[in-house]
């Protein structure tokens, strides 16, 4: 069994072996050493155990594909970069989904077209949002901040605040609606005083 015989080989020696005979078992031994590192990196970025475990598998596959194509000098630092990039891509995908979800959720009647997302594009509106956020009640303020600004899921908000999922959804919906009303009211007042 190669694994037993080569437990003491350096990363570099295992890589060289792999480049010599292209036997994936060498990479298996190598990746086994870094499973915990990869899980740690994935948890740090994704903050979700299931997703992190999935990511470790995906990173393994990516590593095997990449190493077929070209030679890597410093395996550990390269592996870390691959893992980090994978997680950042995951987060971008997740945020893309969230942005779409926010847009979908905020699409109200035509007169409500100035949705929160459009308002957020504007720096000045961000200032107004900060002020308005403080005017929400404590529960709504906390849930809206965690959900929209810190990009946490309903589940994470619920775990962090101790509210039930139903309460979290309700606080977020009401908070979002109130926030929108407050921001629009402030914008309206500014227009009137100009």
Secondary structure, 3 states (H helix, E strand, C coil): CHHHHCCCCCHHHHHHHHHHHCCHHHHHHHHHHCHHHHHHHHHHHHCCHHHHHHHHHHHHHHHHHHHHHCCCCCHHHHHHHHHHHHHHHHHHHHHHHHHHHHHHHHCCCHHHCCCHHHHHCCHHHHHHHHHHHHHCCHHHHHHHHHHHHCCCCHHHHHHHHCCCHHHHHHHHHHHHHHHHHHHHHHHHHHHHHC
